[in-house]
Amino acid sequence: MSVASAFEKDPELAKISTIYVAQTGSTVVLRGTVSDRATLDKLVSVPRGVEGATNVDTSQVQVKNPS
């Protein structure tokens, strides 16, 4: 299963249109904006369950309400 397919399987994450997902080798790169830290944590947890994805880069994600 690809990382994109894993995100699409989660109805809550599938509706987020402000995040771009790419995979380079074993690293999944997330870029964009999320509403809160809990959403970011959930986004990070998805690729970790996909074979071949060993790292998630969130350095390009902005959290609107970080607390």
N, CA, C and O atoms as CSV, one atom per row, in Angstrom:
chain,resi,resn,atom,element,x,y,z
A,1,MET,N,N,0.849,-1.180,0.000
A,1,MET,CA,C,0.000,0.000,0.000
A,1,MET,C,C,0.894,1.242,0.000
A,1,MET,O,O,1.896,1.295,0.713
A,2,SER,N,N,0.527,2.227,-0.795
A,2,SER,CA,C,1.286,3.472,-0.842
A,2,SER,C,C,0.863,4.383,0.311
A,2,SER,O,O,-0.183,4.179,0.927
A,3,VAL,N,N,1.675,5.368,0.587
A,3,VAL,CA,C,1.357,6.334,1.640
A,3,VAL,C,C,0.082,7.088,1.278
A,3,VAL,O,O,-0.769,7.314,2.138
A,4,ALA,N,N,-0.055,7.476,0.022
A,4,ALA,CA,C,-1.254,8.201,-0.409
A,4,ALA,C,C,-2.506,7.363,-0.169
A,4,ALA,O,O,-3.525,7.885,0.282
A,5,SER,N,N,-2.435,6.082,-0.466
A,5,SER,CA,C,-3.578,5.191,-0.234
A,5,SER,C,C,-3.906,5.092,1.240
A,5,SER,O,O,-5.077,5.024,1.615
A,6,ALA,N,N,-2.886,5.082,2.077
A,6,ALA,CA,C,-3.104,5.008,3.521
A,6,ALA,C,C,-3.844,6.240,4.022
A,6,ALA,O,O,-4.724,6.128,4.875
A,7,PHE,N,N,-3.498,7.415,3.504
A,7,PHE,CA,C,-4.201,8.637,3.899
A,7,PHE,C,C,-5.648,8.611,3.420
A,7,PHE,O,O,-6.549,9.039,4.141
A,8,GLU,N,N,-5.873,8.114,2.212
A,8,GLU,CA,C,-7.221,8.078,1.651
A,8,GLU,C,C,-8.137,7.132,2.408
A,8,GLU,O,O,-9.355,7.306,2.383
A,9,LYS,N,N,-7.581,6.142,3.074
A,9,LYS,CA,C,-8.391,5.187,3.830
A,9,LYS,C,C,-8.956,5.791,5.112
A,9,LYS,O,O,-9.917,5.265,5.674
A,10,ASP,N,N,-8.370,6.886,5.574
A,10,ASP,CA,C,-8.862,7.546,6.785
A,10,ASP,C,C,-9.747,8.717,6.360
A,10,ASP,O,O,-9.237,9.709,5.841
A,11,PRO,N,N,-11.075,8.622,6.573
A,11,PRO,CA,C,-11.992,9.674,6.101
A,11,PRO,C,C,-11.669,11.061,6.653
A,11,PRO,O,O,-11.847,12.062,5.959
A,12,GLU,N,N,-11.198,11.123,7.887
A,12,GLU,CA,C,-10.873,12.413,8.502
A,12,GLU,C,C,-9.668,13.057,7.818
A,12,GLU,O,O,-9.666,14.261,7.565
A,13,LEU,N,N,-8.657,12.265,7.522
A,13,LEU,CA,C,-7.451,12.794,6.883
A,13,LEU,C,C,-7.655,13.016,5.388
A,13,LEU,O,O,-7.060,13.927,4.813
A,14,ALA,N,N,-8.471,12.212,4.769
A,14,ALA,CA,C,-8.702,12.324,3.331
A,14,ALA,C,C,-9.318,13.673,2.957
A,14,ALA,O,O,-9.128,14.156,1.841
A,15,LYS,N,N,-10.053,14.277,3.886
A,15,LYS,CA,C,-10.704,15.555,3.577
A,15,LYS,C,C,-9.795,16.764,3.790
A,15,LYS,O,O,-10.192,17.888,3.480
A,16,ILE,N,N,-8.594,16.561,4.307
A,16,ILE,CA,C,-7.662,17.677,4.502
A,16,ILE,C,C,-7.033,18.020,3.153
A,16,ILE,O,O,-6.308,17.215,2.569
A,17,SER,N,N,-7.319,19.206,2.678
A,17,SER,CA,C,-6.819,19.602,1.356
A,17,SER,C,C,-5.630,20.558,1.434
A,17,SER,O,O,-5.142,21.026,0.405
A,18,THR,N,N,-5.167,20.846,2.639
A,18,THR,CA,C,-4.078,21.803,2.808
A,18,THR,C,C,-2.727,21.136,3.047
A,18,THR,O,O,-1.749,21.805,3.384
A,19,ILE,N,N,-2.675,19.809,2.872
A,19,ILE,CA,C,-1.427,19.070,3.078
A,19,ILE,C,C,-1.025,18.372,1.788
A,19,ILE,O,O,-1.839,17.721,1.133
A,20,TYR,N,N,0.230,18.520,1.445
A,20,TYR,CA,C,0.820,17.846,0.290
A,20,TYR,C,C,1.710,16.730,0.830
A,20,TYR,O,O,2.501,16.957,1.746
A,21,VAL,N,N,1.589,15.552,0.282
A,21,VAL,CA,C,2.350,14.386,0.732
A,21,VAL,C,C,3.229,13.884,-0.410
A,21,VAL,O,O,2.753,13.680,-1.527
A,22,ALA,N,N,4.503,13.689,-0.125
A,22,ALA,CA,C,5.425,13.128,-1.107
A,22,ALA,C,C,6.310,12.110,-0.395
A,22,ALA,O,O,6.520,12.192,0.815
A,23,GLN,N,N,6.819,11.165,-1.150
A,23,GLN,CA,C,7.742,10.195,-0.569
A,23,GLN,C,C,8.997,10.146,-1.400
A,23,GLN,O,O,8.949,9.972,-2.617
A,24,THR,N,N,10.129,10.301,-0.727
A,24,THR,CA,C,11.430,10.196,-1.363
A,24,THR,C,C,12.174,9.076,-0.661
A,24,THR,O,O,12.633,9.240,0.470
A,25,GLY,N,N,12.291,7.953,-1.322
A,25,GLY,CA,C,12.900,6.795,-0.681
A,25,GLY,C,C,12.048,6.357,0.497
A,25,GLY,O,O,10.856,6.094,0.343
A,26,SER,N,N,12.651,6.280,1.660
A,26,SER,CA,C,11.911,5.862,2.854
A,26,SER,C,C,11.366,7.038,3.655
A,26,SER,O,O,10.739,6.838,4.695
A,27,THR,N,N,11.597,8.258,3.185
A,27,THR,CA,C,11.134,9.451,3.899
A,27,THR,C,C,9.858,9.997,3.275
A,27,THR,O,O,9.786,10.230,2.068
A,28,VAL,N,N,8.854,10.195,4.122
A,28,VAL,CA,C,7.603,10.827,3.703
A,28,VAL,C,C,7.693,12.288,4.099
A,28,VAL,O,O,7.978,12.608,5.254
A,29,VAL,N,N,7.452,13.175,3.144
A,29,VAL,CA,C,7.521,14.610,3.384
A,29,VAL,C,C,6.103,15.168,3.398
A,29,VAL,O,O,5.339,14.982,2.451
A,30,LEU,N,N,5.763,15.855,4.486
A,30,LEU,CA,C,4.477,16.535,4.594
A,30,LEU,C,C,4.731,18.024,4.476
A,30,LEU,O,O,5.660,18.559,5.082
A,31,ARG,N,N,3.888,18.694,3.682
A,31,ARG,CA,C,4.048,20.147,3.487
A,31,ARG,C,C,2.670,20.765,3.453
A,31,ARG,O,O,1.754,20.230,2.829
A,32,GLY,N,N,2.522,21.911,4.134
A,32,GLY,CA,C,1.252,22.621,4.118
A,32,GLY,C,C,0.864,23.116,5.494
A,32,GLY,O,O,1.722,23.419,6.323
A,33,THR,N,N,-0.450,23.196,5.734
A,33,THR,CA,C,-0.978,23.750,6.971
A,33,THR,C,C,-2.019,22.813,7.563
A,33,THR,O,O,-2.854,22.259,6.848
A,34,VAL,N,N,-1.957,22.644,8.880
A,34,VAL,CA,C,-2.972,21.880,9.601
A,34,VAL,C,C,-3.566,22.767,10.690
A,34,VAL,O,O,-2.957,23.755,11.101
A,35,SER,N,N,-4.751,22.406,11.149
A,35,SER,CA,C,-5.446,23.247,12.118
A,35,SER,C,C,-4.865,23.156,13.524
A,35,SER,O,O,-4.872,24.143,14.260
A,36,ASP,N,N,-4.359,21.974,13.908
A,36,ASP,CA,C,-3.849,21.826,15.273
A,36,ASP,C,C,-2.830,20.695,15.363
A,36,ASP,O,O,-2.635,19.931,14.417
A,37,ARG,N,N,-2.197,20.611,16.508
A,37,ARG,CA,C,-1.133,19.615,16.728
A,37,ARG,C,C,-1.676,18.183,16.667
A,37,ARG,O,O,-0.997,17.280,16.177
A,38,ALA,N,N,-2.889,17.979,17.160
A,38,ALA,CA,C,-3.479,16.641,17.142
A,38,ALA,C,C,-3.624,16.127,15.706
A,38,ALA,O,O,-3.391,14.948,15.439
A,39,THR,N,N,-4.008,17.010,14.790
A,39,THR,CA,C,-4.133,16.622,13.386
A,39,THR,C,C,-2.764,16.259,12.822
A,39,THR,O,O,-2.629,15.272,12.098
A,40,LEU,N,N,-1.760,17.047,13.149
A,40,LEU,CA,C,-0.407,16.751,12.677
A,40,LEU,C,C,0.061,15.404,13.221
A,40,LEU,O,O,0.648,14.611,12.486
A,41,ASP,N,N,-0.192,15.143,14.490
A,41,ASP,CA,C,0.207,13.863,15.085
A,41,ASP,C,C,-0.447,12.694,14.357
A,41,ASP,O,O,0.188,11.665,14.126
A,42,LYS,N,N,-1.707,12.855,14.001
A,42,LYS,CA,C,-2.410,11.793,13.280
A,42,LYS,C,C,-1.827,11.616,11.878
A,42,LYS,O,O,-1.660,10.490,11.411
A,43,LEU,N,N,-1.519,12.725,11.210
A,43,LEU,CA,C,-0.904,12.649,9.880
A,43,LEU,C,C,0.433,11.918,9.939
A,43,LEU,O,O,0.754,11.137,9.043
A,44,VAL,N,N,1.204,12.165,10.980
A,44,VAL,CA,C,2.514,11.533,11.123
A,44,VAL,C,C,2.375,10.034,11.391
A,44,VAL,O,O,3.216,9.246,10.961
A,45,SER,N,N,1.323,9.643,12.095
A,45,SER,CA,C,1.165,8.231,12.452
A,45,SER,C,C,0.831,7.347,11.246
A,45,SER,O,O,1.169,6.163,11.242
A,46,VAL,N,N,0.185,7.896,10.242
A,46,VAL,CA,C,-0.241,7.098,9.092
A,46,VAL,C,C,0.946,6.521,8.310
A,46,VAL,O,O,0.979,5.309,8.093
A,47,PRO,N,N,1.913,7.324,7.881
A,47,PRO,CA,C,3.018,6.756,7.096
A,47,PRO,C,C,3.846,5.737,7.875
A,47,PRO,O,O,4.451,4.846,7.278
A,48,ARG,N,N,3.877,5.857,9.167
A,48,ARG,CA,C,4.670,4.914,9.962
A,48,ARG,C,C,4.113,3.502,9.873
A,48,ARG,O,O,4.812,2.537,10.180
A,49,GLY,N,N,2.862,3.378,9.455
A,49,GLY,CA,C,2.268,2.066,9.291
A,49,GLY,C,C,2.398,1.505,7.881
A,49,GLY,O,O,1.879,0.429,7.586
A,50,VAL,N,N,3.090,2.233,7.015
A,50,VAL,CA,C,3.244,1.813,5.617
A,50,VAL,C,C,4.643,1.231,5.421
A,50,VAL,O,O,5.645,1.842,5.793
A,51,GLU,N,N,4.688,0.053,4.838
A,51,GLU,CA,C,5.972,-0.605,4.596
A,51,GLU,C,C,6.857,0.258,3.702
A,51,GLU,O,O,6.412,0.758,2.669
A,52,GLY,N,N,8.102,0.424,4.106
A,52,GLY,CA,C,9.050,1.211,3.330
A,52,GLY,C,C,9.171,2.649,3.783
A,52,GLY,O,O,10.121,3.336,3.404
A,53,ALA,N,N,8.231,3.121,4.584
A,53,ALA,CA,C,8.302,4.492,5.108
A,53,ALA,C,C,8.888,4.428,6.510
A,53,ALA,O,O,8.260,3.906,7.431
A,54,THR,N,N,10.093,4.961,6.667
A,54,THR,CA,C,10.755,4.879,7.970
A,54,THR,C,C,10.938,6.234,8.642
A,54,THR,O,O,11.301,6.297,9.817
A,55,ASN,N,N,10.691,7.316,7.914
A,55,ASN,CA,C,10.884,8.649,8.473
A,55,ASN,C,C,9.796,9.576,7.934
A,55,ASN,O,O,9.380,9.450,6.782
A,56,VAL,N,N,9.338,10.506,8.773
A,56,VAL,CA,C,8.347,11.495,8.349
A,56,VAL,C,C,8.916,12.883,8.624
A,56,VAL,O,O,9.226,13.219,9.767
A,57,ASP,N,N,9.051,13.685,7.573
A,57,ASP,CA,C,9.579,15.046,7.674
A,57,ASP,C,C,8.401,16.019,7.740
A,57,ASP,O,O,7.635,16.142,6.784
A,58,THR,N,N,8.265,16.706,8.868
A,58,THR,CA,C,7.181,17.682,9.049
A,58,THR,C,C,7.710,19.114,9.121
A,58,THR,O,O,6.992,20.023,9.536
A,59,SER,N,N,8.956,19.312,8.719
A,59,SER,CA,C,9.574,20.637,8.843
A,59,SER,C,C,8.880,21.695,7.985
A,59,SER,O,O,9.065,22.891,8.212
A,60,GLN,N,N,8.087,21.267,7.007
A,60,GLN,CA,C,7.406,22.218,6.128
A,60,GLN,C,C,5.910,22.329,6.434
A,60,GLN,O,O,5.134,22.812,5.609
A,61,VAL,N,N,5.514,21.875,7.628
A,61,VAL,CA,C,4.108,21.949,8.030
A,61,VAL,C,C,3.928,23.065,9.046
A,61,VAL,O,O,4.666,23.159,10.027
A,62,GLN,N,N,2.938,23.907,8.796
A,62,GLN,CA,C,2.591,24.980,9.724
A,62,GLN,C,C,1.349,24.553,10.497
A,62,GLN,O,O,0.373,24.083,9.912
A,63,VAL,N,N,1.394,24.723,11.824
A,63,VAL,CA,C,0.260,24.399,12.680
A,63,VAL,C,C,-0.399,25.714,13.083
A,63,VAL,O,O,0.234,26.557,13.719
A,64,LYS,N,N,-1.681,25.895,12.713
A,64,LYS,CA,C,-2.381,27.154,12.994
A,64,LYS,C,C,-2.562,27.398,14.486
A,64,LYS,O,O,-2.310,28.501,14.971
A,65,ASN,N,N,-3.000,26.368,15.218
A,65,ASN,CA,C,-3.235,26.475,16.663
A,65,ASN,C,C,-2.379,25.435,17.372
A,65,ASN,O,O,-2.860,24.346,17.687
A,66,PRO,N,N,-1.098,25.764,17.629
A,66,PRO,CA,C,-0.168,24.761,18.139
A,66,PRO,C,C,-0.423,24.276,19.570
A,66,PRO,O,O,0.135,23.255,19.971
A,67,SER,N,N,-1.232,24.966,20.334
A,67,SER,CA,C,-1.411,24.546,21.730
A,67,SER,C,C,-2.443,23.475,21.920
A,67,SER,O,O,-2.683,23.041,23.046
